[in-house]
Each structure stands twice: as C-alpha cells, then as structure tokens.
Amino acid sequence: MMSQVSTPSSWSSAERNAAVVEANIRCHADGCERQATRWSNLCGLCEKQWLEDHKPVFGKPTPEQLKAAQAVIREHYGQQIANGVFDDWSSQIGRAFSRPLSKLVSPVGMRRYRTPKERFTPLLAMRTRDRGVLTRKGVINLLSYSLVIDAMITPIIPQPVRRDYMLALLGQRFLGREVYSKTTLRYTSRREKTGVIRYGPDGPQELTRRVEEEVPAKEYYRIRRADMRYIGRQLWKAMEKTLLAGGRQGNEWKQLQDRLIVQSRST
Ligand SMILES: [Zn+2]
C-alpha cells in the first residue's frame, strides 16, 4: 500500500500541504503520476478535479463490481425481499426523498437559496421529476453502489477524504446529474430593414420595421459538491436507520463488505 500523510486537524491548510510535500509521495488519484502536494494526498490538479468537478479521482464502482454487490445485497436481504418487508422499507426511504414537482424552482431561482439545506427540497423535486420515486430496485442499487465504494475504494483513500468520498458519490449517483438546466423561450424585438425606399427631404431612406421573435435561452445551475455531500449524507442516514443495524461502522455493514471482497476475489 502507498504511504499516506495524515495531518492533525488543528493545522492550517498551508501547514498540511507543506507536510505532504515534504513526505514526497505520489498523488493518490487513480492513474496519476504527479507528486502529491495537497492535504488530500492528491496533486493540485487532481484535488481541483475532485473539489470543483466532482470527478471521482479515487475511482468508482465498475459494472462487474456493482453486479457482484447487488447479488450480495439480494442474498443478505433475501427473506425481507421475499416477504415484502424490503418493499416497505424502500417506500419509506422513497417517500422521505421525494418532493412534489410544485417544489421545483428554475435554475436561476436556485441562486436565491444559500445553503445545501435550503437547496435540498428543490433538488429532490428535480430528482423526482427526472427519475420518479425510489423503489426497491433503486434502493438496492444505491446500497450496492455504497457497498462497493466502502469495500473496494475507501480503504485506499487517505483519511481527510475517506469519510466523505462515499457520501459525495452516493449523493451524485442519487441525483444523477451535475448541472440543472432549462431552456426557456424569451421574447425579444429587433429592427429589420424592409427593402422599401422612401424619398424624403433628407434623400432616400430605407424603411425598417420591428420584429418580435422568440429566442431560446438556456438557464444553468451547477449542482455544488456540497449539495451532493449533503444529499448523500441524508440519504445514507436514512438507509442506515432503515436497513443497517449499527450503521456504517456496524457489524452488518462490515459483514456485507467482507462477503463482497471474498466474492470478488473468487471470480
Ligand atoms: Zn494527481
């Protein structure tokens, strides 16, 4: 395993960065060969891609891993899936994370909301509009996604970002998009030449007329990483409460991780 630098939380970010530079280790991002210079044990570029573009720099689940995780989850909850209890849990989670379309605001309107907590409701309404309400399949998929990250990816992530990585990716997966955009039609008017020449006291003049027209305009709201993290954290809390005794640190989650790791090794 690669060496890591974990720095005391009382240090300033400059002090932490300096400690990482001094340690002379490689950037921990997938496939990056540069030297790590940041508190996250990433190089500057990779850290920027993580913080600003939500790029999963430490890796994300592959389709094969997701399939294996789904099998583990389905087996683990086999009884509850068969007797319908899992459906009840799923609809509980689904209801808690769905908002009616009337709560949707325009991308430009999103700027009025200052914090992830304030943006929570409109973002959930957007999600409801795009993908409907979570059902059993959706819950299993999200749980499998989290399981792969915690079993396969978080163990190789250095401490400052380890805890957040799964939550941010979970929120991102749940929302399913990074930009909220909307095309609206705006009316504008402009003057257009008519080709008709009038001869007046000042000589010949071409007549113009006013034309009203519809112009499509695109509005954007870039979903913040803080929003993904906030939504991921809330969603995970609900899944922990409903599905996992002991939560993320608990025994049940650990068992699921172990089973996935064993299964991935054998295939
Ligand atoms: Zn890098």
Boltz pocket constraint, residues with backbone or C-beta under 6 A from the ligand:
constraints:
  - pocket:
      binder: B
      contacts: [[A, 27], [A, 28], [A, 29], [A, 32], [A, 33], [A, 34], [A, 42], [A, 43], [A, 44], [A, 45], [A, 46], [A, 47]]
      max_distance: 6.0
